[in-house]
Amino acid sequence: MVNSYIPVSNKIILQANGVYITPATLRKWHHLGIHANLFLKITNKLMIDLTEWAKIVEVARQRREEKITRLQKLGIVKGCDIHE
C-alpha cells in the first residue's frame, strides 16, 4: 500500500506532492473545519490525505472547465484551451 499521508509541517514534502498551500493555511483549514476529510491527526502530527487532496483538485478542475465552457458560450472567452 502506498503511503497516502504526508505531514502538514514539511513544506518541501507538500510541494513535492503537488500541494502548493502553506502549512499555516492548512493548519487554519484544519482548525476551521474546512475540507475536514482532508486531515488526519496521527501521534499529535497533522497529516494530509493525498487521496482526498486529489479529489479536491479534480473537483476544482471540473468547475474551472464548466466555467470556461459557460463563458465561451456567452462569447466572453474565445479560443481558451482548458487543458493547459
Backbone atoms as SQL, in Angstrom:
CREATE TABLE atoms (id INTEGER PRIMARY KEY, chain TEXT, resi INTEGER, resn TEXT, atom TEXT, x REAL, y REAL, z REAL);
INSERT INTO atoms VALUES
  (1, 'A', 1, 'MET', 'N', 0.836, -1.187, 0.000),
  (2, 'A', 1, 'MET', 'CA', 0.000, 0.000, 0.000),
  (3, 'A', 1, 'MET', 'C', 0.878, 1.246, 0.000),
  (4, 'A', 2, 'VAL', 'N', 0.562, 2.186, -0.848),
  (5, 'A', 2, 'VAL', 'CA', 1.312, 3.429, -0.960),
  (6, 'A', 2, 'VAL', 'C', 0.929, 4.350, 0.185),
  (7, 'A', 3, 'ASN', 'N', 1.912, 4.993, 0.776),
  (8, 'A', 3, 'ASN', 'CA', 1.656, 5.933, 1.854),
  (9, 'A', 3, 'ASN', 'C', 0.979, 7.163, 1.271),
  (10, 'A', 4, 'SER', 'N', -0.275, 7.366, 1.626),
  (11, 'A', 4, 'SER', 'CA', -1.001, 8.497, 1.064),
  (12, 'A', 4, 'SER', 'C', -1.154, 9.637, 2.058),
  (13, 'A', 5, 'TYR', 'N', -0.406, 9.593, 3.151),
  (14, 'A', 5, 'TYR', 'CA', -0.451, 10.655, 4.150),
  (15, 'A', 5, 'TYR', 'C', 0.899, 11.341, 4.244),
  (16, 'A', 6, 'ILE', 'N', 0.886, 12.671, 4.246),
  (17, 'A', 6, 'ILE', 'CA', 2.120, 13.432, 4.395),
  (18, 'A', 6, 'ILE', 'C', 1.919, 14.485, 5.485),
  (19, 'A', 7, 'PRO', 'N', 2.999, 14.856, 6.174),
  (20, 'A', 7, 'PRO', 'CA', 2.861, 15.833, 7.252),
  (21, 'A', 7, 'PRO', 'C', 2.624, 17.245, 6.722),
  (22, 'A', 8, 'VAL', 'N', 1.779, 17.973, 7.410),
  (23, 'A', 8, 'VAL', 'CA', 1.490, 19.366, 7.063),
  (24, 'A', 8, 'VAL', 'C', 2.713, 20.244, 7.323),
  (25, 'A', 9, 'SER', 'N', 3.520, 19.868, 8.292),
  (26, 'A', 9, 'SER', 'CA', 4.624, 20.712, 8.750),
  (27, 'A', 9, 'SER', 'C', 5.784, 20.844, 7.758),
  (28, 'A', 10, 'ASN', 'N', 5.897, 19.942, 6.796),
  (29, 'A', 10, 'ASN', 'CA', 7.040, 19.946, 5.887),
  (30, 'A', 10, 'ASN', 'C', 6.645, 20.509, 4.519),
  (31, 'A', 11, 'LYS', 'N', 7.004, 21.765, 4.284),
  (32, 'A', 11, 'LYS', 'CA', 6.630, 22.457, 3.045),
  (33, 'A', 11, 'LYS', 'C', 7.232, 21.786, 1.807),
  (34, 'A', 12, 'ILE', 'N', 8.448, 21.268, 1.923),
  (35, 'A', 12, 'ILE', 'CA', 9.119, 20.625, 0.781),
  (36, 'A', 12, 'ILE', 'C', 8.370, 19.363, 0.358),
  (37, 'A', 13, 'ILE', 'N', 7.974, 18.557, 1.329),
  (38, 'A', 13, 'ILE', 'CA', 7.221, 17.340, 1.014),
  (39, 'A', 13, 'ILE', 'C', 5.863, 17.693, 0.433),
  (40, 'A', 14, 'LEU', 'N', 5.232, 18.721, 0.981),
  (41, 'A', 14, 'LEU', 'CA', 3.946, 19.161, 0.443),
  (42, 'A', 14, 'LEU', 'C', 4.072, 19.530, -1.030),
  (43, 'A', 15, 'GLN', 'N', 5.077, 20.357, -1.349),
  (44, 'A', 15, 'GLN', 'CA', 5.255, 20.803, -2.734),
  (45, 'A', 15, 'GLN', 'C', 5.652, 19.645, -3.648),
  (46, 'A', 16, 'ALA', 'N', 6.445, 18.712, -3.144),
  (47, 'A', 16, 'ALA', 'CA', 6.840, 17.550, -3.945),
  (48, 'A', 16, 'ALA', 'C', 5.631, 16.693, -4.308),
  (49, 'A', 17, 'ASN', 'N', 4.579, 16.783, -3.511),
  (50, 'A', 17, 'ASN', 'CA', 3.357, 16.017, -3.761),
  (51, 'A', 17, 'ASN', 'C', 2.251, 16.857, -4.375),
  (52, 'A', 18, 'GLY', 'N', 2.581, 18.045, -4.859),
  (53, 'A', 18, 'GLY', 'CA', 1.618, 18.871, -5.574),
  (54, 'A', 18, 'GLY', 'C', 0.690, 19.682, -4.693),
  (55, 'A', 19, 'VAL', 'N', 1.046, 19.864, -3.425),
  (56, 'A', 19, 'VAL', 'CA', 0.232, 20.668, -2.514),
  (57, 'A', 19, 'VAL', 'C', 0.956, 21.998, -2.338),
  (58, 'A', 20, 'TYR', 'N', 0.511, 23.023, -3.057),
  (59, 'A', 20, 'TYR', 'CA', 1.179, 24.328, -3.031),
  (60, 'A', 20, 'TYR', 'C', 0.430, 25.310, -2.136),
  (61, 'A', 21, 'ILE', 'N', 0.077, 24.842, -0.964),
  (62, 'A', 21, 'ILE', 'CA', -0.574, 25.661, 0.051),
  (63, 'A', 21, 'ILE', 'C', 0.330, 25.624, 1.271),
  (64, 'A', 22, 'THR', 'N', 0.496, 26.752, 1.920),
  (65, 'A', 22, 'THR', 'CA', 1.431, 26.820, 3.045),
  (66, 'A', 22, 'THR', 'C', 0.933, 25.990, 4.226),
  (67, 'A', 23, 'PRO', 'N', 1.868, 25.505, 5.030),
  (68, 'A', 23, 'PRO', 'CA', 1.474, 24.772, 6.239),
  (69, 'A', 23, 'PRO', 'C', 0.561, 25.590, 7.149),
  (70, 'A', 24, 'ALA', 'N', 0.793, 26.896, 7.250),
  (71, 'A', 24, 'ALA', 'CA', -0.048, 27.746, 8.099),
  (72, 'A', 24, 'ALA', 'C', -1.495, 27.752, 7.605),
  (73, 'A', 25, 'THR', 'N', -1.680, 27.845, 6.305),
  (74, 'A', 25, 'THR', 'CA', -3.035, 27.832, 5.741),
  (75, 'A', 25, 'THR', 'C', -3.703, 26.482, 5.985),
  (76, 'A', 26, 'LEU', 'N', -2.951, 25.410, 5.804),
  (77, 'A', 26, 'LEU', 'CA', -3.511, 24.077, 6.036),
  (78, 'A', 26, 'LEU', 'C', -3.905, 23.892, 7.498),
  (79, 'A', 27, 'ARG', 'N', -3.083, 24.379, 8.403),
  (80, 'A', 27, 'ARG', 'CA', -3.427, 24.297, 9.834),
  (81, 'A', 27, 'ARG', 'C', -4.693, 25.106, 10.139),
  (82, 'A', 28, 'LYS', 'N', -4.816, 26.251, 9.496),
  (83, 'A', 28, 'LYS', 'CA', -6.005, 27.093, 9.695),
  (84, 'A', 28, 'LYS', 'C', -7.249, 26.377, 9.160),
  (85, 'A', 29, 'TRP', 'N', -7.132, 25.752, 7.977),
  (86, 'A', 29, 'TRP', 'CA', -8.244, 24.987, 7.425),
  (87, 'A', 29, 'TRP', 'C', -8.676, 23.903, 8.405),
  (88, 'A', 30, 'HIS', 'N', -7.693, 23.196, 8.982),
  (89, 'A', 30, 'HIS', 'CA', -7.999, 22.129, 9.934),
  (90, 'A', 30, 'HIS', 'C', -8.734, 22.705, 11.141),
  (91, 'A', 31, 'HIS', 'N', -8.259, 23.818, 11.652),
  (92, 'A', 31, 'HIS', 'CA', -8.859, 24.459, 12.816),
  (93, 'A', 31, 'HIS', 'C', -10.296, 24.902, 12.531),
  (94, 'A', 32, 'LEU', 'N', -10.527, 25.426, 11.325),
  (95, 'A', 32, 'LEU', 'CA', -11.849, 25.929, 10.957),
  (96, 'A', 32, 'LEU', 'C', -12.784, 24.843, 10.424),
  (97, 'A', 33, 'GLY', 'N', -12.244, 23.644, 10.196),
  (98, 'A', 33, 'GLY', 'CA', -13.059, 22.546, 9.686),
  (99, 'A', 33, 'GLY', 'C', -13.271, 22.591, 8.184),
  (100, 'A', 34, 'ILE', 'N', -12.459, 23.346, 7.479),
  (101, 'A', 34, 'ILE', 'CA', -12.545, 23.419, 6.018),
  (102, 'A', 34, 'ILE', 'C', -11.908, 22.157, 5.444),
  (103, 'A', 35, 'HIS', 'N', -12.611, 21.461, 4.571),
  (104, 'A', 35, 'HIS', 'CA', -12.143, 20.190, 3.999),
  (105, 'A', 35, 'HIS', 'C', -11.731, 19.231, 5.119),
  (106, 'A', 36, 'ALA', 'N', -12.624, 19.009, 6.052),
  (107, 'A', 36, 'ALA', 'CA', -12.319, 18.195, 7.234),
  (108, 'A', 36, 'ALA', 'C', -11.844, 16.782, 6.886),
  (109, 'A', 37, 'ASN', 'N', -12.333, 16.231, 5.779),
  (110, 'A', 37, 'ASN', 'CA', -11.928, 14.884, 5.396),
  (111, 'A', 37, 'ASN', 'C', -10.501, 14.831, 4.836),
  (112, 'A', 38, 'LEU', 'N', -9.875, 15.973, 4.654),
  (113, 'A', 38, 'LEU', 'CA', -8.506, 16.051, 4.134),
  (114, 'A', 38, 'LEU', 'C', -7.467, 15.751, 5.209),
  (115, 'A', 39, 'PHE', 'N', -7.814, 15.986, 6.461),
  (116, 'A', 39, 'PHE', 'CA', -6.834, 15.936, 7.545),
  (117, 'A', 39, 'PHE', 'C', -6.991, 14.707, 8.428),
  (118, 'A', 40, 'LEU', 'N', -5.848, 14.283, 8.960),
  (119, 'A', 40, 'LEU', 'CA', -5.803, 13.184, 9.911),
  (120, 'A', 40, 'LEU', 'C', -4.706, 13.502, 10.912),
  (121, 'A', 41, 'LYS', 'N', -5.015, 13.331, 12.173),
  (122, 'A', 41, 'LYS', 'CA', -4.008, 13.589, 13.199),
  (123, 'A', 41, 'LYS', 'C', -3.492, 12.239, 13.696),
  (124, 'A', 42, 'ILE', 'N', -2.195, 12.012, 13.530),
  (125, 'A', 42, 'ILE', 'CA', -1.558, 10.768, 13.955),
  (126, 'A', 42, 'ILE', 'C', -0.437, 11.125, 14.922),
  (127, 'A', 43, 'THR', 'N', -0.489, 10.554, 16.107),
  (128, 'A', 43, 'THR', 'CA', 0.501, 10.810, 17.161),
  (129, 'A', 43, 'THR', 'C', 0.859, 12.287, 17.273),
  (130, 'A', 44, 'ASN', 'N', -0.175, 13.096, 17.374),
  (131, 'A', 44, 'ASN', 'CA', -0.036, 14.540, 17.556),
  (132, 'A', 44, 'ASN', 'C', 0.546, 15.272, 16.342),
  (133, 'A', 45, 'LYS', 'N', 0.590, 14.608, 15.201),
  (134, 'A', 45, 'LYS', 'CA', 1.058, 15.233, 13.956),
  (135, 'A', 45, 'LYS', 'C', -0.122, 15.374, 13.007),
  (136, 'A', 46, 'LEU', 'N', -0.264, 16.550, 12.440),
  (137, 'A', 46, 'LEU', 'CA', -1.325, 16.788, 11.470),
  (138, 'A', 46, 'LEU', 'C', -0.847, 16.328, 10.093),
  (139, 'A', 47, 'MET', 'N', -1.636, 15.468, 9.479),
  (140, 'A', 47, 'MET', 'CA', -1.283, 14.884, 8.179),
  (141, 'A', 47, 'MET', 'C', -2.363, 15.222, 7.158),
  (142, 'A', 48, 'ILE', 'N', -1.960, 15.164, 5.878),
  (143, 'A', 48, 'ILE', 'CA', -2.895, 15.357, 4.765),
  (144, 'A', 48, 'ILE', 'C', -3.048, 14.025, 4.043),
  (145, 'A', 49, 'ASP', 'N', -4.272, 13.703, 3.707),
  (146, 'A', 49, 'ASP', 'CA', -4.567, 12.517, 2.914),
  (147, 'A', 49, 'ASP', 'C', -4.470, 12.916, 1.437),
  (148, 'A', 50, 'LEU', 'N', -3.477, 12.391, 0.738),
  (149, 'A', 50, 'LEU', 'CA', -3.260, 12.766, -0.671),
  (150, 'A', 50, 'LEU', 'C', -4.388, 12.281, -1.583),
  (151, 'A', 51, 'THR', 'N', -5.042, 11.210, -1.199),
  (152, 'A', 51, 'THR', 'CA', -6.185, 10.733, -1.985),
  (153, 'A', 51, 'THR', 'C', -7.309, 11.767, -1.947),
  (154, 'A', 52, 'GLU', 'N', -7.585, 12.298, -0.760),
  (155, 'A', 52, 'GLU', 'CA', -8.608, 13.337, -0.627),
  (156, 'A', 52, 'GLU', 'C', -8.173, 14.617, -1.331),
  (157, 'A', 53, 'TRP', 'N', -6.883, 14.944, -1.268),
  (158, 'A', 53, 'TRP', 'CA', -6.362, 16.124, -1.950),
  (159, 'A', 53, 'TRP', 'C', -6.610, 16.009, -3.456),
  (160, 'A', 54, 'ALA', 'N', -6.363, 14.823, -4.012),
  (161, 'A', 54, 'ALA', 'CA', -6.578, 14.602, -5.447),
  (162, 'A', 54, 'ALA', 'C', -8.049, 14.804, -5.812),
  (163, 'A', 55, 'LYS', 'N', -8.958, 14.389, -4.931),
  (164, 'A', 55, 'LYS', 'CA', -10.394, 14.588, -5.182),
  (165, 'A', 55, 'LYS', 'C', -10.740, 16.074, -5.190),
  (166, 'A', 56, 'ILE', 'N', -10.179, 16.828, -4.254),
  (167, 'A', 56, 'ILE', 'CA', -10.435, 18.269, -4.178),
  (168, 'A', 56, 'ILE', 'C', -9.928, 18.960, -5.441),
  (169, 'A', 57, 'VAL', 'N', -8.740, 18.576, -5.889),
  (170, 'A', 57, 'VAL', 'CA', -8.160, 19.162, -7.098),
  (171, 'A', 57, 'VAL', 'C', -9.009, 18.819, -8.317),
  (172, 'A', 58, 'GLU', 'N', -9.483, 17.587, -8.410),
  (173, 'A', 58, 'GLU', 'CA', -10.300, 17.175, -9.550),
  (174, 'A', 58, 'GLU', 'C', -11.612, 17.959, -9.602),
  (175, 'A', 59, 'VAL', 'N', -12.242, 18.171, -8.460),
  (176, 'A', 59, 'VAL', 'CA', -13.478, 18.961, -8.410),
  (177, 'A', 59, 'VAL', 'C', -13.195, 20.391, -8.877),
  (178, 'A', 60, 'ALA', 'N', -12.075, 20.956, -8.439),
  (179, 'A', 60, 'ALA', 'CA', -11.712, 22.320, -8.847),
  (180, 'A', 60, 'ALA', 'C', -11.490, 22.390, -10.358),
  (181, 'A', 61, 'ARG', 'N', -10.861, 21.366, -10.928),
  (182, 'A', 61, 'ARG', 'CA', -10.640, 21.332, -12.391),
  (183, 'A', 61, 'ARG', 'C', -11.965, 21.260, -13.136),
  (184, 'A', 62, 'GLN', 'N', -12.871, 20.424, -12.654),
  (185, 'A', 62, 'GLN', 'CA', -14.178, 20.298, -13.305),
  (186, 'A', 62, 'GLN', 'C', -14.942, 21.617, -13.270),
  (187, 'A', 63, 'ARG', 'N', -14.904, 22.287, -12.119),
  (188, 'A', 63, 'ARG', 'CA', -15.578, 23.586, -12.013),
  (189, 'A', 63, 'ARG', 'C', -14.972, 24.607, -12.952),
  (190, 'A', 64, 'ARG', 'N', -13.639, 24.600, -13.073),
  (191, 'A', 64, 'ARG', 'CA', -12.977, 25.529, -13.986),
  (192, 'A', 64, 'ARG', 'C', -13.410, 25.262, -15.420),
  (193, 'A', 65, 'GLU', 'N', -13.444, 23.981, -15.820),
  (194, 'A', 65, 'GLU', 'CA', -13.845, 23.638, -17.182),
  (195, 'A', 65, 'GLU', 'C', -15.286, 24.055, -17.450),
  (196, 'A', 66, 'GLU', 'N', -16.169, 23.846, -16.478),
  (197, 'A', 66, 'GLU', 'CA', -17.566, 24.238, -16.644),
  (198, 'A', 66, 'GLU', 'C', -17.695, 25.752, -16.781),
  (199, 'A', 67, 'LYS', 'N', -16.931, 26.483, -15.989),
  (200, 'A', 67, 'LYS', 'CA', -16.983, 27.942, -16.045),
  (201, 'A', 67, 'LYS', 'C', -16.484, 28.451, -17.398),
  (202, 'A', 68, 'ILE', 'N', -15.386, 27.890, -17.882),
  (203, 'A', 68, 'ILE', 'CA', -14.846, 28.306, -19.174),
  (204, 'A', 68, 'ILE', 'C', -15.833, 27.989, -20.286),
  (205, 'A', 69, 'THR', 'N', -16.468, 26.827, -20.219),
  (206, 'A', 69, 'THR', 'CA', -17.460, 26.455, -21.227),
  (207, 'A', 69, 'THR', 'C', -18.623, 27.441, -21.235),
  (208, 'A', 70, 'ARG', 'N', -19.110, 27.823, -20.036),
  (209, 'A', 70, 'ARG', 'CA', -20.200, 28.807, -19.958),
  (210, 'A', 70, 'ARG', 'C', -19.771, 30.150, -20.540),
  (211, 'A', 71, 'LEU', 'N', -18.546, 30.579, -20.210),
  (212, 'A', 71, 'LEU', 'CA', -18.054, 31.861, -20.719),
  (213, 'A', 71, 'LEU', 'C', -17.865, 31.823, -22.238),
  (214, 'A', 72, 'GLN', 'N', -17.430, 30.682, -22.766),
  (215, 'A', 72, 'GLN', 'CA', -17.283, 30.548, -24.215),
  (216, 'A', 72, 'GLN', 'C', -18.643, 30.627, -24.905),
  (217, 'A', 73, 'LYS', 'N', -19.654, 30.021, -24.313),
  (218, 'A', 73, 'LYS', 'CA', -21.000, 30.073, -24.890),
  (219, 'A', 73, 'LYS', 'C', -21.542, 31.498, -24.903),
  (220, 'A', 74, 'LEU', 'N', -21.165, 32.282, -23.922),
  (221, 'A', 74, 'LEU', 'CA', -21.590, 33.682, -23.853),
  (222, 'A', 74, 'LEU', 'C', -20.735, 34.586, -24.738),
  (223, 'A', 75, 'GLY', 'N', -19.646, 34.040, -25.263),
  (224, 'A', 75, 'GLY', 'CA', -18.751, 34.821, -26.125),
  (225, 'A', 75, 'GLY', 'C', -17.786, 35.711, -25.359),
  (226, 'A', 76, 'ILE', 'N', -17.669, 35.493, -24.072),
  (227, 'A', 76, 'ILE', 'CA', -16.774, 36.302, -23.248),
  (228, 'A', 76, 'ILE', 'C', -15.334, 35.815, -23.373),
  (229, 'A', 77, 'VAL', 'N', -15.154, 34.519, -23.502),
  (230, 'A', 77, 'VAL', 'CA', -13.822, 33.923, -23.636),
  (231, 'A', 77, 'VAL', 'C', -13.763, 33.246, -24.988),
  (232, 'A', 78, 'LYS', 'N', -12.700, 33.526, -25.752),
  (233, 'A', 78, 'LYS', 'CA', -12.550, 32.936, -27.077),
  (234, 'A', 78, 'LYS', 'C', -11.317, 32.065, -27.126),
  (235, 'A', 79, 'GLY', 'N', -11.451, 30.891, -27.715),
  (236, 'A', 79, 'GLY', 'CA', -10.312, 30.032, -28.001),
  (237, 'A', 79, 'GLY', 'C', -9.441, 29.676, -26.816),
  (238, 'A', 80, 'CYS', 'N', -10.020, 29.521, -25.661),
  (239, 'A', 80, 'CYS', 'CA', -9.262, 29.184, -24.468),
  (240, 'A', 80, 'CYS', 'C', -9.139, 27.665, -24.392),
  (241, 'A', 81, 'ASP', 'N', -7.890, 27.180, -24.281),
  (242, 'A', 81, 'ASP', 'CA', -7.665, 25.747, -24.157),
  (243, 'A', 81, 'ASP', 'C', -7.705, 25.388, -22.672),
  (244, 'A', 82, 'ILE', 'N', -8.715, 24.624, -22.256),
  (245, 'A', 82, 'ILE', 'CA', -8.891, 24.313, -20.842),
  (246, 'A', 82, 'ILE', 'C', -7.971, 23.197, -20.370),
  (247, 'A', 83, 'HIS', 'N', -7.197, 22.620, -21.257),
  (248, 'A', 83, 'HIS', 'CA', -6.332, 21.503, -20.852),
  (249, 'A', 83, 'HIS', 'C', -4.876, 21.905, -20.781),
  (250, 'A', 84, 'GLU', 'N', -4.599, 23.173, -20.550),
  (251, 'A', 84, 'GLU', 'CA', -3.213, 23.642, -20.464),
  (252, 'A', 84, 'GLU', 'C', -2.603, 23.276, -19.155);
